[in-house]
Amino acid sequence: MSVVVVATITPLPGEMDAVREAILAAVPAVHAEPGCELYALHEGDGEFVMVERWADADALRVHGRAEALTTLGGRLAGKVAGPPEVKRLAAVPAGDADKGAV
């Protein structure tokens, strides 16, 4: 069963552009990771939100140690307010199958 993750990254004042560039640079490598079904960046209210879907918990675990994420962590050092706020969620499909779940 797929695992959905929502990760919120809060840049320090003046670091929005640098944080955006770092995340955008990581996205293609994350998309190529086994089990990545969705890794989509969103921006609003001075923060970035990644909406992710992984094939299973093992794929998510591998992602957590993958080169793309460790490199991103290094690029974000000193530019963010703290570690990302990560929420791991289970889908509760409802209504139209194409519209009722991420």
C-alpha positions as MATLAB code, in Angstrom:
seq = 'MSVVVVATITPLPGEMDAVREAILAAVPAVHAEPGCELYALHEGDGEFVMVERWADADALRVHGRAEALTTLGGRLAGKVAGPPEVKRLAAVPAGDADKGAV';
ca = [
       0.000    0.000    0.000;
       1.258    3.465   -0.872;
       2.553    5.794    1.821;
       1.792    9.518    1.588;
       4.150   12.046    3.141;
       3.724   15.788    3.572;
       6.977   17.554    4.460;
       7.077   21.270    5.285;
      10.360   23.177    4.944;
      10.604   26.672    6.413;
      13.408   28.857    5.029;
      15.102   31.467    7.165;
      14.386   35.100    6.211;
      16.098   35.959    2.939;
      16.715   32.308    1.988;
      13.533   31.492   -0.007;
      15.281   31.567   -3.375;
      18.259   29.497   -2.224;
      15.994   26.904   -0.603;
      13.762   26.728   -3.700;
      16.809   26.205   -5.943;
      18.181   23.463   -3.667;
      14.883   21.594   -3.614;
      14.359   21.940   -7.369;
      17.848   20.549   -7.979;
      16.989   17.452   -5.907;
      13.626   16.682   -7.496;
      14.822   14.840  -10.643;
      17.021   12.499   -8.590;
      14.171   11.773   -6.174;
      11.800   11.095   -9.084;
      14.277    8.435  -10.269;
      14.332    6.638   -6.899;
      12.667    3.223   -6.803;
       9.147    3.433   -5.428;
       8.697    7.181   -5.940;
       5.138    7.643   -7.197;
       4.807   11.370   -6.487;
       7.217   14.051   -5.276;
       5.636   17.438   -5.870;
       6.816   20.818   -4.584;
       4.366   23.504   -3.448;
       5.056   26.978   -2.095;
       3.049   29.343    0.080;
       3.149   31.553    3.153;
       6.944   31.585    3.345;
       7.380   27.825    3.294;
       7.710   24.896    0.928;
       5.539   21.805    1.134;
       6.478   18.522   -0.509;
       3.587   16.176   -1.211;
       4.994   12.693   -1.680;
       3.673    9.222   -2.395;
       5.872    6.158   -2.067;
       5.050    2.625   -3.221;
       5.503    1.282    0.313;
       7.237    1.891    3.629;
      10.453    0.282    2.365;
      10.693    2.736   -0.550;
      10.191    5.623    1.866;
      12.873    4.231    4.183;
      15.353    3.974    1.278;
      14.496    7.544    0.230;
      15.348    8.765    3.726;
      18.945    7.575    3.242;
      19.267    8.221   -0.495;
      21.952   10.472   -1.944;
      19.437   13.014   -3.241;
      18.055   13.660    0.238;
      21.423   13.710    1.999;
      22.782   16.130   -0.613;
      19.690   18.305   -0.210;
      20.173   18.349    3.544;
      23.685   19.682    3.057;
      22.512   22.361    0.657;
      19.814   23.488    3.094;
      22.151   23.709    6.110;
      22.033   27.208    7.586;
      19.173   28.218    5.289;
      16.181   26.697    7.084;
      14.548   27.268   10.461;
      15.000   23.626   11.448;
      14.419   20.116   10.196;
      11.429   19.591    7.931;
       8.120   18.907    9.638;
       7.238   15.485    8.230;
       3.810   13.862    8.427;
       3.369   10.295    7.230;
      -0.213    9.573    6.193;
      -2.340    6.655    5.041;
      -4.802    7.343    2.250;
      -8.512    7.080    2.967;
      -9.886    6.906   -0.592;
     -13.304    8.439   -1.047;
     -15.591    9.267   -3.930;
     -14.106    9.203   -7.432;
     -11.091    6.852   -7.482;
      -9.043    9.337   -9.546;
      -9.902   12.324   -7.361;
     -10.346   10.841   -3.900;
      -6.734    9.985   -3.050;
      -3.252   11.382   -3.639;
];
